Amino acid sequence: MFCSACGSVVDEDANFCKSCGKDLRLEDSSEEEDSSNEVEVEIDEETIIKYYFQRGFSYEEIIHFLAKRHDHEISKSTLLRRLKTYGLKRRSFFKANDSGEVLEAVRKRILEIIHGPGSCGGYRTVWHTLKMEGLHVPRIIVQDILKEVDPEGCQLRKAHRLKRRTYHCLGPNDTWHMDGYDKLKPFGFSIHGAIDGFRWKILWLEVTRSNNSPDNIATYFLSTVKELKGCPRQLITDLGTENGLAASMQSYFHDDADAHRYVSSPRNQRIEGWWSFYSRSRSTWWRNFFQDLEFKGVLDSSSELSMECLWNCFAPVIQKDLDIVKEHWNSHRIRKSRHNTVPGRPDSLFYLPEFHGAVGNLLLNVPQFEIDYVSQHIIQRRSGNEYQDYFDYARIALGISLPNDWQEAERLYRKLLTVAVNGA
């Protein structure tokens, strides 16, 4: 059995890939769905409606999502009745009897956010994070609490005006931009991502042992093509040799060498601009955290054993954090500006372009046999890692579960490294 994200060999009963930290249970569920296409699946209407509501989508957008993505049509009046039944409200905070308790929960959660990877985000980012977690409060309250508990951080986050050139894109899946992110590479964590050029939807965001491996990059590209059942009209990458396989796949699917285009890094505008956002709002915290571990002598970046242990403990946590960043970004609202920007949420703009008056989906449908062919004949699967096998064995022998956050990952790292060095 192989991991679809990095190609490493994994055990059949494994829940996570020990090389890249990908949740293999999602793959199992998707395979079960593919093998039982004839079975009609009943959707959980309450869960789906709550999902879109908590991410801030409008009533009309929720109705369109239900019809287009879940084949479930309801009217606006029915949706409003459902929201009332589920106790979902947007503008009744000050009238609610439990507003004091909610306010205290919000304050507690904000304190947790500013002491973790989300500390670099502004009040809009924190407000949207709270909404995604079901804590609905006016944005001005979040702004006031942040000013109170983190005045220094508020002063550091000041907007800068830029002169921008106009970016042209016809619609969803007209152009994909993909690139690697190396700021965490000194600590063993390379990141690779891709973004749709139309309205900034993040297509994938993966932590990997190496974002210079053509097989890794091709695997991410092919997984997204398989998920969407098609590829973009054009794929844009920088001049790195790691992009060669994905470029070949794109050209093969189109039967056209011009379907892929190499550009210099500064011209790969969409993804380079997003990396700048990610660096400011998230990865700076991780860099400071690992640098602090190194300064304290907890981490020795010159030791292979120490770095392998760091990967084993923190890769699943960083991947989980990347998944949160991806979902947060794809459901946040892009405001109307003086630039050539269509306001809306990336997920809505990507899946419902007609709702926003844009050109329909430009995805090129790719037959399943072509996807299977390139998966079997082009991508080379990588073997496992003895260090990772050892640390997995040690963790299981100690009865420790996989970490859920950075605090648990740090404790696990210290414990496994002590066991590896001292044997106890």
C-alpha positions in Angstrom: 0.0 0.0 0.0 1.3 3.4 -1.0 0.6 7.0 0.3 -1.0 9.1 -2.5 0.6 12.2 -1.1 4.3 11.2 -1.0 4.4 7.7 -2.5 5.9 6.1 0.6 5.1 2.5 1.6 2.6 2.3 4.4 1.1 -0.5 6.4 -2.5 -1.5 5.4 -3.8 -0.8 8.9 -2.0 2.5 9.3 -4.1 5.6 9.9 -1.4 8.1 9.0 1.6 8.1 6.6 4.8 8.1 8.6 6.7 10.0 6.0 4.3 13.0 5.3 1.6 12.7 7.9 -1.3 12.4 5.5 -4.6 11.0 6.9 -5.0 7.7 5.1 -8.4 7.2 6.5 -9.7 9.8 4.0 -8.3 7.7 1.2 -10.0 4.6 2.5 -13.3 6.3 2.7 -13.0 7.7 -0.8 -12.1 4.2 -2.2 -15.1 2.7 -0.5 -17.3 5.4 -2.1 -15.8 4.7 -5.5 -16.4 1.0 -5.1 -20.0 1.4 -4.3 -21.2 4.0 -6.8 -24.5 2.3 -7.1 -25.4 2.7 -3.5 -27.4 5.8 -2.8 -25.9 7.9 0.0 -28.1 9.8 2.4 -26.7 13.1 3.3 -26.6 14.6 6.8 -28.5 17.8 6.0 -27.9 19.3 9.5 -24.2 18.8 9.4 -23.8 20.2 5.8 -25.9 23.3 6.6 -24.0 24.0 9.8 -20.7 23.5 7.9 -21.5 26.2 5.3 -23.3 28.5 7.8 -20.3 28.6 10.2 -18.0 29.5 7.4 -20.0 32.6 6.6 -21.6 31.7 3.3 -24.8 33.6 2.4 -28.2 31.9 2.3 -28.2 31.9 -1.5 -24.7 30.4 -1.6 -25.7 27.7 0.9 -28.7 26.8 -1.3 -26.5 26.7 -4.4 -23.9 24.5 -2.6 -26.5 22.0 -1.5 -27.9 21.7 -5.0 -24.6 21.6 -6.9 -22.3 19.7 -4.6 -24.7 17.6 -2.7 -27.6 17.1 -5.1 -30.0 18.3 -2.4 -32.4 21.1 -3.4 -34.3 23.2 -0.8 -35.9 26.7 -0.9 -34.8 29.7 1.0 -37.8 29.5 3.4 -36.9 25.9 4.1 -33.3 26.8 4.8 -34.5 29.6 7.2 -36.7 27.1 9.0 -33.8 24.6 9.3 -31.5 27.3 10.7 -34.1 28.2 13.3 -34.5 24.5 14.2 -30.7 24.1 14.5 -30.4 27.3 16.7 -28.2 29.0 14.1 -28.4 32.8 14.3 -26.1 35.6 13.0 -27.4 38.9 14.5 -28.8 38.0 17.9 -25.7 38.0 20.1 -26.7 40.9 22.4 -30.2 39.5 22.8 -29.1 36.0 23.7 -29.3 34.9 27.4 -25.9 33.2 27.2 -24.1 36.1 25.6 -21.9 36.5 28.8 -20.8 32.8 28.6 -20.1 33.1 24.9 -18.1 36.2 25.4 -16.0 34.4 28.1 -15.5 31.5 25.7 -14.4 33.9 22.9 -11.9 35.6 25.2 -10.5 32.2 26.2 -10.2 31.0 22.6 -8.6 34.3 21.5 -5.9 33.9 24.2 -5.3 30.4 22.9 -5.0 31.6 19.3 -2.5 34.4 20.1 -0.3 32.0 21.9 -0.1 29.6 19.0 0.5 29.6 15.2 -2.5 31.9 14.6 -0.8 34.8 16.6 0.2 36.6 13.5 -3.3 37.0 12.1 -5.4 40.2 12.4 -8.8 40.6 14.0 -10.6 39.6 10.8 -8.7 36.3 10.6 -9.4 35.6 14.3 -13.1 36.5 13.8 -13.4 34.1 10.9 -11.6 31.4 12.9 -14.1 31.8 15.7 -17.1 31.6 13.3 -15.7 28.3 11.8 -15.6 26.9 15.4 -19.2 27.9 16.0 -18.5 31.1 18.2 -20.6 33.8 16.6 -19.8 37.3 17.9 -19.7 40.7 16.3 -16.4 41.5 14.7 -16.0 44.7 16.7 -15.9 42.6 19.9 -13.1 40.5 18.6 -11.3 43.7 17.6 -11.7 45.2 21.1 -10.6 42.0 22.8 -7.5 41.7 20.6 -6.6 45.3 21.4 -6.9 44.5 25.1 -5.1 41.2 25.3 -2.5 41.8 22.5 -1.8 45.5 22.1 1.7 45.0 20.9 0.6 42.5 18.2 -2.1 45.0 17.0 0.6 47.7 16.5 2.8 45.3 14.5 0.0 44.4 12.1 -0.3 47.5 9.9 -1.5 47.4 6.3 0.8 48.6 3.5 -0.5 50.0 0.2 0.9 48.5 -3.0 0.7 49.4 -6.7 -0.5 46.3 -8.4 -0.6 45.2 -12.1 -3.8 43.8 -13.4 -4.1 40.0 -13.4 -6.4 38.4 -16.0 -8.1 35.0 -15.6 -11.2 33.8 -17.5 -12.7 31.7 -14.7 -12.3 28.7 -12.4 -9.7 26.2 -13.5 -8.4 28.5 -16.3 -5.0 28.6 -14.6 -3.4 26.8 -11.7 -0.2 28.2 -10.1 1.9 25.8 -8.0 5.1 26.3 -6.1 7.2 25.1 -3.0 7.7 27.0 0.2 11.1 26.7 1.8 11.0 28.9 5.0 10.6 25.8 7.2 13.1 23.7 5.2 16.0 24.3 7.7 14.0 22.3 10.2 13.1 19.5 7.8 9.6 20.6 6.7 9.1 21.5 3.1 5.7 22.7 2.0 4.1 22.6 -1.5 0.9 24.2 -2.6 -1.2 25.3 -5.5 -3.8 28.0 -6.1 -6.4 28.6 -8.7 -5.7 31.8 -10.5 -9.3 32.9 -10.8 -10.2 33.8 -7.2 -7.4 32.5 -5.0 -8.8 29.1 -4.0 -6.1 26.9 -2.4 -6.1 23.5 -4.2 -3.6 21.7 -2.0 -1.2 22.5 0.8 1.0 19.7 1.8 4.0 19.3 4.2 6.6 16.9 2.7 10.1 15.7 3.2 11.2 17.3 0.0 9.4 19.8 -2.3 12.2 19.2 -4.9 11.0 15.7 -5.7 9.2 15.5 -9.1 7.3 12.4 -7.9 6.0 14.3 -4.8 4.8 17.3 -6.9 3.3 15.0 -9.5 1.4 13.1 -6.8 -0.2 16.3 -5.4 -1.2 17.4 -8.9 -2.6 14.0 -9.9 -4.6 13.7 -6.6 -6.3 17.0 -7.3 -7.0 16.1 -10.9 -8.5 12.8 -9.7 -10.6 14.7 -7.1 -11.9 17.3 -9.5 -12.1 14.7 -12.4 -10.2 17.1 -14.6 -7.2 19.5 -15.1 -6.9 23.2 -15.7 -6.7 24.9 -19.1 -3.2 26.0 -18.2 -0.6 25.1 -15.5 2.0 27.6 -14.5 5.2 26.8 -12.5 8.6 28.2 -12.0 11.7 26.8 -13.8 12.5 24.2 -11.1 13.3 20.7 -12.4 10.9 19.3 -9.7 7.9 20.5 -11.9 8.9 18.4 -14.9 6.6 15.4 -14.2 3.5 17.5 -13.4 4.2 19.6 -16.5 4.4 16.4 -18.6 1.1 15.1 -17.1 -0.7 18.4 -17.9 0.6 18.4 -21.5 -0.4 14.7 -21.8 -4.0 15.3 -20.6 -4.3 18.1 -23.1 -2.3 16.5 -25.9 -0.7 20.0 -26.1 2.8 21.1 -24.9 1.5 24.7 -24.5 -0.9 23.6 -21.8 2.0 24.1 -19.3 4.0 27.3 -19.0 7.3 27.9 -17.2 7.8 31.4 -15.8 10.3 33.0 -13.4 9.4 32.9 -9.7 8.4 36.6 -9.5 6.0 36.1 -12.4 4.3 33.2 -10.7 2.2 35.9 -9.1 -0.7 34.2 -7.5 1.1 31.5 -5.4 4.1 33.7 -4.6 1.7 36.4 -3.3 -0.1 33.8 -1.2 3.2 32.5 0.3 3.8 36.1 1.5 0.5 36.0 3.3 1.3 32.6 4.8 4.6 33.7 6.0 3.2 36.8 7.7 0.1 35.0 9.2 1.3 31.5 10.1 4.8 30.2 9.3 6.6 33.0 11.2 5.3 31.5 14.4 6.6 28.0 13.5 10.0 29.4 12.6 10.3 31.2 15.9 9.2 28.1 17.7 11.8 25.8 16.2 14.5 28.5 16.6 13.6 28.7 20.3 13.9 24.9 20.6 17.3 25.1 18.9 18.4 28.0 21.1 17.5 26.1 24.3 19.5 23.1 23.1 16.4 20.9 22.8 16.8 20.6 19.0 20.1 19.9 17.3 19.7 20.6 13.6 23.1 19.0 12.8 21.9 15.7 14.2 20.2 13.3 11.8 18.5 11.5 14.7 17.2 14.7 16.2 15.8 15.9 12.8 14.2 12.6 12.1 12.5 12.6 15.5 11.4 16.2 14.9 9.7 15.2 11.6 8.0 12.2 13.2 6.5 14.3 16.0 5.6 17.5 14.2 4.8 16.6 10.6 1.2 15.4 11.4 0.7 18.6 13.5 2.0 20.9 10.8 -0.2 19.1 8.2 -3.2 19.5 10.4 -2.4 23.2 10.8 -2.0 23.5 7.0 -5.4 21.9 6.5 -6.9 24.5 8.9 -5.2 27.4 7.0 -6.5 26.0 3.7 -10.1 25.7 4.9 -9.9 29.1 6.6 -8.6 30.8 3.5 -11.1 29.1 1.1 -14.0 30.2 3.2 -12.9 33.7 4.2 -14.4 36.7 2.4 -12.4 38.6 -0.2 -13.5 42.3 0.1 -14.3 44.5 -2.8 -11.4 46.8 -3.6 -10.2 49.4 -6.1 -8.3 46.6 -7.9 -9.8 44.1 -10.4 -11.2 42.0 -7.6 -14.5 40.2 -7.4 -15.7 40.1 -3.8 -16.7 36.7 -2.3 -15.3 33.6 -0.7 -12.8 31.5 -2.7 -14.9 28.3 -2.4 -18.0 30.0 -3.6 -16.2 31.8 -6.4 -14.6 28.5 -7.5 -17.6 26.1 -7.3 -20.4 28.7 -8.1 -18.9 31.1 -10.6 -22.3 31.6 -12.3 -23.7 32.9 -9.0 -21.1 35.7 -9.1 -21.6 36.5 -12.8 -18.4 34.9 -14.0 -17.6 32.4 -16.8 -18.5 28.8 -16.0 -16.0 26.1 -15.0 -13.2 25.7 -17.5 -12.0 22.3 -16.2 -10.9 19.9 -18.9 -12.4 16.5 -18.1 -9.7 13.8 -17.8 -10.8 10.1 -18.4 -10.1 7.8 -15.5 -7.9 5.5 -17.6 -5.5 8.4 -18.3 -5.2 9.1 -14.6 -4.6 5.4 -13.9 -2.0 5.3 -16.6 0.2 8.1 -15.4 -0.2 7.0 -11.8 1.1 3.5 -12.6 3.7 4.3 -15.2 5.1 7.8 -14.4 5.1 8.3 -10.6 7.8 6.2 -8.8 6.9 5.1 -5.3 9.4 5.7 -2.6 10.4 3.2 0.1 10.0 3.7 3.8 12.4 5.3 6.3 14.1 3.2 9.1 14.2 6.2 11.5 10.4 6.7 11.1 9.7 3.0 11.6 11.8 3.1 14.8 10.1 6.2 16.2 6.6 4.8 15.3 7.5 1.6 17.1 8.8 3.4 20.2 5.7 5.7 20.4 3.3 2.7 20.2 5.4 0.7 22.7 5.1 3.7 25.1 1.4 3.8 24.6 1.4 7.4 23.3 -1.0 8.5 20.6 -0.3 10.8 17.7 0.0 14.5 18.9 -2.9 16.8 18.2 -1.2 20.2 18.8 2.3 21.7 19.1 2.4 21.2 22.9 1.8 17.5 22.6 4.2 17.2 19.7 7.0 18.9 21.8 6.4 16.6 24.7 6.5 13.6 22.4 9.7 14.8 20.7 11.5 15.2 24.1 10.3 11.7 25.2 11.2 9.9 21.9 14.6 11.6 21.7 15.4 10.6 25.2 14.5 7.0 24.5 16.5 7.0 21.3 19.6 8.4 22.9 19.5 6.8 26.4 17.3 3.8 25.8 14.9 4.8 28.5 
